[in-house]
């Protein structure tokens, strides 16, 4: 067996301590963690919330649990077999209905493009004095970096920090400066910005020990966000093709 927890579990096995995505039947995505398991029976997970609002869930609901290994993304269908409250915290018991399968989704086209990205701490609840960027609540800014490439589903960044796999962050993408335009315009309040939540899928040294090639996957994107990103990628691809033709 390879790539499992401490090399003792197969990659497709769900384990206590896994940070997982919960996908509801309506397509909403939430982040939680596997807290416990009763023998080989149900798993205990926290009922996730966004901005203080708990995920709507009932006993006997079917949901999808998505977890990640070095070898890829795995998904299993689960049934909610119990709900409980401990103080102010809410939990759900999940029984696995199907074996976890590696998600063999087709890789999205990656566009090599260079624009500014700011990485913020991910916050689930708005607090007094909270900072806002692009109309969205964010935590402390961790660093400002450049993109290497972007697709409809994710982005590659050159970072100075080493990020842990599966951790979540808020990204602000300033996409008015890119590989086919002159990088002279400063970021201002009027600069177009797209705010996205992303989770770390790769973080490896890049040429030197002081820089990391960090890949992040967008999560919880709305249909409008996906359509907007697809239009951006297509538009920039056409610009790059035209630029190469002028150079030939």
N, C-alpha and C positions, 0 to 999 in steps of 0.2 A: 504494500500500500504506500501511496506517496502523497505528500503535500497536505496531509491532514494535521489535526492538532497534535503537536509533538511527534509527528510521524506514526501515530498509533491508530488514527482513524482514516477511513477512506475519504476522499475529497467530497463525495456526495452525502456524507453523514452530517446531520445537524448536531451541533455540540453546545453545551451550556457555556455561556460567555460570548457566543456569536452575536455580533451586531448585524441585524437583519432589516430588510425592507418588507413591510407588509403592504400588499396590493389588494385593495378591495374589489368587489365585483364591478363597482362603478369606475374603477381605474384610478382611484385616489392612492397616493403613495405616502406611507408613513415610515418613520425609523424607530426601532425599538431594540431590545436585547433579550436573548434567551436567558432567563434567570435561574431556572431549575428544571429538572425532569424527574418524574416518578418512575424509577426502574427503567423499563423500556416503553413506558406508557406516555402520557401527555406531557407537553412542555409548558412551563410557566413563563409568560412574557408580560411586560408592562403594557397597559393600554396606552398607546402614544397620543400625544396631543400637539396641536399647532396653535400657537398664540393663546394658550390656556383653554382651548376647546378640545375635549377628548374625541378621539375617533368614535364614530357611531358604530356600535357593534352589539349584536344580540347572540344569545346562546343558539347553537345549531347553524350559525352563519358559516358559509364557506369563504375562505380567503386564500391568497397565495403568499407564501413565504419565500423571499429571495435572499440568498446568502452568497458569499464570495470566497473563493479560494485563489491561490496563485494560478491555478489552471483554468480559472474562468468563473462564470456566473451560473449558479444552480437555482432551480425553482421547484417547489413542492406545493401541492394543494393540501390545505389544513382545514379542519373543522373546529369551531369554537365549542368546546364541550363544558365550559364552566366560566363563570365570572365571579370575581371577589374584590372587596375593597379593604385595604389595610390603612387605616388612618385616612390621609388625604390621597393616597395612591390607589390606583385601580390596576387590576391584573386580569389576564385571561388565560385559561388553560386551552392548549391547542393539541389536537390529536392529528397525527400525520395520516393523510388519506392515500397519498401516492408517493412512490419513491422519488427522491429528488433527481431531476434530470438536468444535465448541462444544457444551458440555453445556447443553441447553435444559431443565434441570429446573425444575419449577414452584416459584415462590417460596413459601416457607413463611409462614404467617400470622405477622405481627409484632405482639406485644402491647406497648403502651406501658406500661412498669412501671419503677419507680424503686427499686433496692436497691443494696446495697454490693457492690463488686467490688474485689478486690486483684489486681494484675498482677505476676507474678513472672518472672524470667528462666527460660527453658526449659532444663532439664538432661536429658541423655540417660542419664547414668550416676550412680548414687549414690556419694557420696564420704564419707570420714570427716569427721565434724562437720557433715554435711549437715542442713539444716533440714527439718522435716516439717510439712505442714499437711493435715488431713483424711486422714492416713495415706499421703500421697504426698510424695515428695522434690521439693523446689523450690529454685530459686536465690534470689538476693537479691530482696526486694520492690522494685519500681520505683515504684509509686504505688497509692494507694487512691482509687477513683473511683466515680461513680454510673452506673448503666445508664440508657439512654434507652428502649430496647425490646429484646425478646428473642423468639426463635423457637426451634423445635426444632433448627434448623441453625446459629444464630449469634446474635450480640449486638451492639448499638450502645452505645458508651460515650462519655462526655465526658472527655477526657484532657488533661493539661497537657503531656505529652510528645508529640512527633511520632514516630510509629512507621513504620518502613519496610515497604512492601508485601512480602508473602510471609514475613516473619519470624515465628517461632513463639514463643509465650509460654504459661505456665501461669496459668490464672485460678481464683481461688476466689470462688464466688458465694454470698453470704450472703442467702438469699432469704426470711428471716422478716420483713424490712421491705420494704414495697412501696407502690405508688401508692394502695392502698385501705386502708392502715393508718397509724396514727400513728407517725411516725418518732422514737420516744423511747427504745427499748430499745438499750442499748449492745451491741456485739459481745462475746461471752464465749466461753469454751471450749465451752459447750454449744450455741452458736448453730449451727443447721443449715448445713452448708457442702457445696457440690458442687464438686469439682475437675475441671477440664476443660483439655485442650490446645486452643489456638486459633491460627489464623494470620491475619495482617492482610490484609484485602481493600480497605480504604478508610481514609484518614486525611487529612481536609481541614479547613481553618479553620472554626470554629463561632462566628459572630457577632463574635468578637474574635480578634486574632492570638495570644492567650495560651491559647486553648482549642481543642481539635480534636475533630471528630466522627469517631470511630474505629470502624470496623466490623470485627468479627472473626468468622471462621467456625470452628465446632467441628470438630475432626478426630479420627478414631480413636475415635468414640463407640461403646460397646457397645449392644446392643439394649436392655439394662436402662436405660442412661443415656437413650437416646432416648425410651423409654416413660415414664420418670420426668419428663423435660422436657415431653413432650406433655401429661401429666396436670397438671403445674404450670401450663402456659400455659392449658389449658382451664379449670382451677379459677379462676385469676385473672381470666380473661375473664368468667366467670359472676359473680364478685364485682363487677367493674366495671359490668356490665349492671344488676345489682341496685342498685348505688349510684346510677347515673344515673336509674333509675326512681324512687328515693326523692326525688331532687332535682326531678323534674318535677311 
